[in-house]
Amino acid sequence: MASVLNLASTTKTFRIAVVGVGLVGSEFIKQLLAFPAPSPFRLVSLSSSKATVFHPDGLSVSDASWKAQLASSGRKPDLQFLLRELSALVKPGQEVVLVDNTSSNEVAALYPQFLEFGVNVITPNKKAFSSELSLYEQILSASLESGAKFLNEATVGAGLPIISTLKDLVATGDKVLKIEGVFSGTMSYIFNEFSTGKEGGPSFSSVVSVAREKGYTEPHPADDLNGADVARKLTILSRFIPSLRTALPNGYRSVNTKSLVPPELEGIDSGDEFIKRLPEFDAQFDKMRADAAKEGKVLRFAGVVDVQTGTIKADLEKYPVTHPFATALGGSDNIIMFHTERYGARPLVVQGAGAGAAVTAMGVMSDLLKLV
């Protein structure tokens, strides 16, 4: 990460357009506006789902005023307008950056065009990097052609250095053998509470219900329990490993994923209705927990990228009570282990908070600093 000293001496300026001003977006704007002077960063645009503000020389905003300024704007959000205006700002000594804090497919689909015109893209949005291989290939070639960079550290593990660690391992010639981890903060919390290695414990449905009340799950818990979030993260990581870059043509849909949504509940559209019906299936989950406990093991929803066998899967696995996935996790932590030739005897482990607006925005901010 660039130090403040480097930043003070840089002659470059950075024109930054932020799309998405929800929890992560608001926190990112706060961190950006709090950056020590002299800052090379100029905030030129803010876009919500309802409005946008743009000024090529930089908006005159503070952390206290930007929301009101955006709310009073009469201009509707327009991605094509933003593409044209940002492209026009690209010139030597002046970098332009699109920061996409949405989870929108529509914004993600435009990354190749932004990159083609020399606009750097930084995002916690998983969609572009975990869907069809064709979009990912377009992003790679547009970046290569124009020299504009795409950085997506916060797509896996929020602010944890997961992607940068993997990139460094690959770039320095280490051979990655296997990556395994608890990649979902939601699933981490649920199984840390549900399966401790002892007989008995709270019902699965009650743990999911509490997780939802605490804001750890999506409004519809099936969106977490179906494993798709973990599958997306595995897709993103696998594409940074040269031998697996093209292994998942349909992205996360190509990952071998175990859904924990009971088949009978798959068609339920309402999160409230889903929570109401989930207790009907507690006995099944109780049996899985009891079977694991008899073996001295815990249940954890884990993701595995096995480079040697080409296996990429998200599944409910059993781990000994002495395993780091059983002993080291708390709350909604993520933990990821890199097994490589260099880290052969003991894997390289990264762990910590894997969800939350502040740490996710930190991951986005750290990517921005990599451009300086």
Backbone torsions as a table, in degrees:
resi	resn	phi	psi	omega
1	MET	NA	138.5	-179.6
2	ALA	-66.5	140.2	177.8
3	SER	-83.9	165.2	178.5
4	VAL	-62.4	-32.5	179.0
5	LEU	-61.8	-46.3	177.1
6	ASN	-58.8	-42.3	-176.2
7	LEU	-64.3	-37.4	-178.7
8	ALA	-65.2	-29.1	-176.0
9	SER	-96.9	-2.0	-178.6
10	THR	-72.4	143.2	178.3
11	THR	-98.0	-6.9	179.6
12	LYS	-77.8	150.5	167.0
13	THR	-116.7	156.0	-177.5
14	PHE	-125.6	116.3	175.6
15	ARG	-91.1	121.1	-171.4
16	ILE	-117.7	127.9	175.5
17	ALA	-112.8	124.4	-178.5
18	VAL	-106.1	122.6	174.4
19	VAL	-110.8	123.9	-177.6
20	GLY	97.6	108.8	-175.0
21	VAL	-124.5	34.5	176.6
22	GLY	-77.1	-143.2	-176.2
23	LEU	-60.3	-52.7	-178.6
24	VAL	-69.9	-43.5	-179.8
25	GLY	-59.5	-45.0	179.5
26	SER	-62.7	-41.6	-179.9
27	GLU	-67.6	-38.8	177.6
28	PHE	-62.7	-44.5	179.6
29	ILE	-60.6	-41.0	178.1
30	LYS	-59.9	-46.4	-179.9
31	GLN	-66.2	-38.0	-179.5
32	LEU	-66.5	-45.5	-177.7
33	LEU	-72.1	-20.4	178.7
34	ALA	-88.5	2.7	-175.9
35	PHE	-65.3	136.2	-175.5
36	PRO	-60.9	142.5	175.3
37	ALA	-77.2	151.2	-4.5
38	PRO	-78.5	125.0	-178.0
39	SER	-95.6	134.6	177.1
40	PRO	-81.0	-1.9	-173.2
41	PHE	-94.4	131.9	175.7
42	ARG	-122.6	120.1	178.1
43	LEU	-81.3	111.2	-174.7
44	VAL	-103.2	-17.3	-177.2
45	SER	-155.0	144.2	172.4
46	LEU	-130.7	134.6	178.4
47	SER	-134.9	129.3	170.0
48	SER	-105.6	-170.9	177.8
49	SER	-74.8	-12.8	-175.8
50	LYS	-112.7	-27.7	-172.8
51	ALA	-148.2	164.8	176.0
52	THR	-144.5	148.0	172.2
53	VAL	-125.8	144.7	-177.7
54	PHE	-147.9	133.6	169.0
55	HIS	-147.0	121.7	-172.9
56	PRO	-61.8	-26.7	-179.1
57	ASP	-91.9	-0.4	179.2
58	GLY	113.8	139.5	178.1
59	LEU	-80.3	144.9	175.2
60	SER	-93.3	87.3	-176.1
61	VAL	-135.8	157.7	172.3
62	SER	-124.7	173.4	179.1
63	ASP	-62.0	-27.7	-178.6
64	ALA	-84.1	-20.5	-170.4
65	SER	-109.4	-17.1	-169.7
66	TRP	-65.1	-34.4	-179.0
67	LYS	-64.1	-43.0	-179.7
68	ALA	-66.1	-39.3	-179.8
69	GLN	-64.1	-41.5	179.5
70	LEU	-67.9	-41.8	-178.3
71	ALA	-64.4	-31.3	-177.3
72	SER	-88.7	-1.9	179.7
73	SER	-72.1	137.5	177.8
74	GLY	-89.7	-3.7	-175.9
75	ARG	-86.1	128.6	177.9
76	LYS	-79.2	151.5	177.8
77	PRO	-62.5	137.1	-176.4
78	ASP	-148.9	103.5	-175.6
79	LEU	-65.9	-34.6	179.4
80	GLN	-67.9	-38.7	174.8
81	PHE	-59.7	-46.0	-179.3
82	LEU	-62.9	-41.6	178.6
83	LEU	-59.4	-46.0	179.7
84	ARG	-63.9	-48.2	-175.0
85	GLU	-67.5	-42.5	-179.4
86	LEU	-68.4	-39.8	178.1
87	SER	-58.2	-38.3	-178.3
88	ALA	-68.8	-19.2	-178.7
89	LEU	-86.9	-12.8	-176.7
90	VAL	-71.7	120.8	176.1
91	LYS	-158.2	165.1	-179.1
92	PRO	-56.4	134.6	179.2
93	GLY	83.3	-7.8	179.1
94	GLN	-129.7	107.4	178.5
95	GLU	-89.2	147.5	177.6
96	VAL	-121.8	136.3	-173.5
97	VAL	-131.4	127.5	169.7
98	LEU	-96.0	122.3	175.3
99	VAL	-108.1	109.1	-177.3
100	ASP	-100.3	104.5	179.2
101	ASN	-98.7	17.3	178.9
102	THR	-91.9	178.6	168.6
103	SER	-117.0	30.3	-172.1
104	SER	-81.9	133.0	172.7
105	ASN	-68.8	-33.9	-176.3
106	GLU	-63.9	-44.9	178.6
107	VAL	-67.5	-44.8	-178.6
108	ALA	-57.4	-38.1	-178.3
109	ALA	-65.4	-20.1	-178.9
110	LEU	-92.4	-4.1	-179.7
111	TYR	-52.2	-45.3	-178.8
112	PRO	-57.3	-37.4	-179.4
113	GLN	-70.3	-43.5	176.9
114	PHE	-58.4	-46.7	-178.9
115	LEU	-64.0	-40.9	-180.0
116	GLU	-56.8	-37.5	-179.7
117	PHE	-87.5	8.6	174.7
118	GLY	89.7	10.8	178.8
119	VAL	-91.4	122.4	176.7
120	ASN	-68.7	148.3	179.9
121	VAL	-122.7	126.5	175.7
122	ILE	-126.1	134.6	-173.5
123	THR	-161.5	148.2	165.7
124	PRO	-95.7	4.2	-177.5
125	ASN	-76.0	116.7	-175.2
126	LYS	-77.6	-17.1	-167.0
127	LYS	-56.6	-49.8	-172.8
128	ALA	-66.6	-28.8	-172.5
129	PHE	-97.0	-5.1	-176.3
130	SER	-125.1	4.9	178.1
131	SER	-98.1	-145.5	-174.0
132	GLU	-56.9	143.9	179.2
133	LEU	-59.4	-33.1	-177.0
134	SER	-59.2	-41.1	179.0
135	LEU	-66.8	-41.8	178.9
136	TYR	-61.5	-41.9	178.7
137	GLU	-63.3	-38.8	177.5
138	GLN	-63.6	-39.6	178.4
139	ILE	-63.0	-46.7	179.9
140	LEU	-60.1	-47.1	-175.3
141	SER	-71.3	-36.3	177.7
142	ALA	-64.8	-39.7	178.8
143	SER	-66.0	-43.1	-179.5
144	LEU	-64.0	-40.8	-176.6
145	GLU	-69.1	-44.3	-173.9
146	SER	-93.6	-21.3	-175.5
147	GLY	87.5	-7.5	175.5
148	ALA	-70.4	145.7	-174.1
149	LYS	-104.5	150.6	167.7
150	PHE	-116.6	132.1	-178.1
151	LEU	-130.5	130.7	-172.6
152	ASN	-140.4	39.6	-179.7
153	GLU	-50.0	-43.1	-172.2
154	ALA	-76.2	2.1	177.2
155	THR	-76.9	-18.9	177.3
156	VAL	-131.9	118.6	175.5
157	GLY	76.7	18.3	177.7
158	ALA	54.4	-114.3	-177.4
159	GLY	-89.8	-1.6	-179.7
160	LEU	-69.8	142.7	-178.8
161	PRO	-79.9	70.6	-178.6
162	ILE	-88.5	-55.0	-177.2
163	ILE	-66.7	-42.7	-179.1
164	SER	-64.0	-35.7	177.1
165	THR	-64.6	-46.4	179.6
166	LEU	-62.2	-44.4	178.6
167	LYS	-59.1	-42.0	-179.7
168	ASP	-65.8	-41.3	178.6
169	LEU	-60.1	-46.9	-178.2
170	VAL	-67.5	-45.6	-175.8
171	ALA	-65.3	-30.5	-178.4
172	THR	-90.9	5.9	172.5
173	GLY	90.9	7.0	175.3
174	ASP	-71.2	153.3	179.2
175	LYS	-104.2	115.1	179.0
176	VAL	-79.5	123.7	-178.8
177	LEU	-96.4	-43.2	-178.7
178	LYS	-158.3	143.3	170.9
179	ILE	-121.3	129.1	175.1
180	GLU	-138.7	147.1	-178.2
181	GLY	-174.4	170.0	170.0
182	VAL	-99.5	102.6	-169.0
183	PHE	-95.7	-15.0	-176.5
184	SER	-107.1	121.0	176.7
185	GLY	-60.7	-36.4	179.8
186	THR	-65.4	-51.9	-179.7
187	MET	-64.8	-34.1	177.7
188	SER	-59.9	-51.6	-179.6
189	TYR	-59.6	-47.4	-175.7
190	ILE	-59.0	-47.0	-174.9
191	PHE	-84.7	-22.6	170.9
192	ASN	-62.8	-37.1	-179.6
193	GLU	-80.9	-38.4	-171.9
194	PHE	-80.2	-41.5	-172.3
195	SER	-123.6	105.8	-176.6
196	THR	-109.8	-1.5	-177.8
197	GLY	96.6	-9.4	178.1
198	LYS	-99.0	161.3	176.3
199	GLU	-67.0	143.5	174.8
200	GLY	72.9	-170.5	-177.6
201	GLY	133.3	-177.6	-177.8
202	PRO	-66.5	155.7	178.3
203	SER	-70.3	152.5	-179.7
204	PHE	-59.4	-44.2	-177.3
205	SER	-63.8	-36.1	-179.6
206	SER	-69.1	-37.3	178.3
207	VAL	-65.8	-43.3	178.2
208	VAL	-62.6	-40.9	-179.6
209	SER	-62.4	-44.5	178.9
210	VAL	-65.9	-40.9	178.6
211	ALA	-59.6	-39.2	179.0
212	ARG	-66.9	-43.6	179.5
213	GLU	-61.4	-35.0	-179.1
214	LYS	-80.0	-4.5	179.7
215	GLY	82.6	14.1	179.6
216	TYR	-79.0	-26.9	-179.0
217	THR	-100.4	168.3	169.1
218	GLU	-67.1	161.2	177.4
219	PRO	-51.6	-36.2	173.6
220	HIS	-105.6	106.0	-174.5
221	PRO	-57.4	-22.3	178.5
222	ALA	-61.0	-26.4	179.4
223	ASP	-67.6	-18.8	173.1
224	ASP	-95.8	-44.2	-174.0
225	LEU	-69.2	-16.6	179.8
226	ASN	-77.5	-7.4	175.1
227	GLY	81.2	-1.8	-175.2
228	ALA	-62.6	-36.0	-179.6
229	ASP	-62.1	-43.0	178.2
230	VAL	-66.3	-41.4	179.4
231	ALA	-60.5	-39.7	177.8
232	ARG	-62.3	-43.6	-178.3
233	LYS	-66.1	-38.5	177.1
234	LEU	-64.7	-38.2	177.8
235	THR	-61.3	-47.0	-178.6
236	ILE	-59.0	-46.9	-178.8
237	LEU	-66.7	-43.2	-176.2
238	SER	-61.6	-30.9	-177.8
239	ARG	-74.4	-11.1	173.7
240	PHE	-89.3	-4.9	178.1
241	ILE	-99.8	114.8	-171.6
242	PRO	-47.8	-44.0	-175.1
243	SER	-72.8	-14.2	-178.4
244	LEU	-112.2	4.3	-172.5
245	ARG	-55.4	-36.5	-177.6
246	THR	-106.7	16.6	-173.9
247	ALA	-73.1	-20.5	-175.0
248	LEU	-122.4	79.9	-175.4
249	PRO	-58.0	-34.6	178.8
250	ASN	-101.1	22.6	177.3
251	GLY	63.0	-138.5	-174.2
252	TYR	-60.4	-23.6	179.0
253	ARG	-69.4	-19.6	178.4
254	SER	-84.4	-9.2	-179.1
255	VAL	-77.5	137.8	177.0
256	ASN	-72.7	100.6	-170.4
257	THR	-118.9	129.6	176.0
258	LYS	-91.4	118.7	175.4
259	SER	-88.4	135.8	176.7
260	LEU	-95.2	7.8	176.8
261	VAL	-80.8	118.0	177.7
262	PRO	-55.8	135.1	-177.3
263	PRO	-50.9	-34.2	-178.3
264	GLU	-67.8	-19.3	-177.2
265	LEU	-103.4	3.2	-173.6
266	GLU	-64.0	-29.1	-176.9
267	GLY	-90.2	3.6	-175.1
268	ILE	-79.9	120.5	-176.3
269	ASP	-84.2	-24.1	-175.0
270	SER	-95.2	129.7	177.4
271	GLY	-62.9	-38.2	179.9
272	ASP	-64.7	-43.6	179.7
273	GLU	-64.9	-39.3	179.2
274	PHE	-59.8	-47.8	-179.5
275	ILE	-62.4	-36.7	-179.2
276	LYS	-66.2	-36.2	-176.4
277	ARG	-87.8	-20.4	-172.9
278	LEU	-57.9	-36.1	179.6
279	PRO	-56.4	-22.8	178.5
280	GLU	-59.1	-19.6	-173.6
281	PHE	-113.5	11.8	-178.6
282	ASP	-61.2	-35.8	-177.6
283	ALA	-60.1	-38.1	179.3
284	GLN	-62.7	-45.1	-179.5
285	PHE	-69.7	-36.6	177.1
286	ASP	-58.9	-41.8	-178.8
287	LYS	-64.7	-42.6	178.7
288	MET	-61.7	-41.2	179.6
289	ARG	-65.4	-43.9	-179.2
290	ALA	-63.7	-42.5	178.8
291	ASP	-60.9	-42.1	179.4
292	ALA	-65.4	-43.7	-178.1
293	ALA	-61.6	-37.4	178.9
294	LYS	-62.0	-29.5	178.7
295	GLU	-89.3	3.6	-176.8
296	GLY	71.6	35.2	-176.2
297	LYS	-128.3	165.3	174.9
298	VAL	-118.8	160.8	175.2
299	LEU	-95.0	133.3	174.6
300	ARG	-140.3	138.0	176.0
301	PHE	-85.7	108.8	-171.1
302	ALA	-119.8	156.8	174.0
303	GLY	-114.1	139.8	-178.8
304	VAL	-132.8	131.2	169.2
305	VAL	-117.6	102.9	179.6
306	ASP	-99.0	104.7	-173.0
307	VAL	-68.7	-37.2	-175.9
308	GLN	-66.0	-39.6	-179.0
309	THR	-96.9	-10.6	-177.8
310	GLY	76.6	14.3	-179.2
311	THR	-82.8	127.6	175.0
312	ILE	-128.6	113.1	-174.0
313	LYS	-146.0	151.6	174.1
314	ALA	-121.8	118.6	-171.1
315	ASP	-153.0	162.8	173.1
316	LEU	-84.8	115.2	-173.8
317	GLU	-115.9	159.6	174.6
318	LYS	-104.9	133.5	178.7
319	TYR	-128.5	143.5	177.5
320	PRO	-57.7	150.4	-178.6
321	VAL	-63.1	-14.5	178.7
322	THR	-90.9	-8.3	-177.0
323	HIS	-71.0	145.4	178.5
324	PRO	-53.3	-31.6	179.3
325	PHE	-66.6	-19.5	177.3
326	ALA	-95.6	-34.9	-171.6
327	THR	-98.3	-28.0	-168.7
328	ALA	-97.3	-10.5	-174.1
329	LEU	-92.6	142.4	173.4
330	GLY	-142.3	149.5	176.6
331	GLY	57.7	-128.7	-178.0
332	SER	-108.7	32.7	-179.6
333	ASP	-62.5	151.6	166.4
334	ASN	-103.9	151.0	170.5
335	ILE	-142.1	130.6	-177.5
336	ILE	-130.7	132.6	178.8
337	MET	-113.0	129.2	175.5
338	PHE	-105.1	113.0	174.2
339	HIS	-96.2	118.2	-178.0
340	THR	-136.0	175.1	177.1
341	GLU	-63.6	-42.0	-179.7
342	ARG	-70.9	-39.6	178.3
343	TYR	-99.9	61.6	-172.3
344	GLY	-80.9	-54.3	-175.0
345	ALA	-68.2	-41.0	179.8
346	ARG	-132.7	125.0	-176.8
347	PRO	-67.2	157.6	172.9
348	LEU	-80.6	124.7	-174.1
349	VAL	-115.9	131.2	173.2
350	VAL	-120.5	127.1	179.7
351	GLN	-146.5	157.9	179.1
352	GLY	152.0	-170.9	-178.5
353	ALA	-58.9	124.1	-176.7
354	GLY	-109.7	11.2	179.4
355	ALA	-154.3	160.4	179.7
356	GLY	122.3	144.7	-174.5
357	ALA	-63.3	-43.5	-174.2
358	ALA	-65.0	-44.9	-178.2
359	VAL	-74.9	-32.1	177.2
360	THR	-66.3	-45.1	177.9
361	ALA	-62.7	-33.3	176.1
362	MET	-62.9	-39.7	176.4
363	GLY	-61.8	-39.0	177.9
364	VAL	-67.9	-44.4	-179.4
365	MET	-63.6	-39.5	-179.6
366	SER	-65.7	-34.2	174.5
367	ASP	-64.2	-40.0	178.9
368	LEU	-61.0	-41.4	-179.1
369	LEU	-66.9	-25.6	177.3
370	LYS	-66.8	-21.1	179.8
371	LEU	-78.0	-19.1	-172.6
372	VAL	-75.3	NA	NA
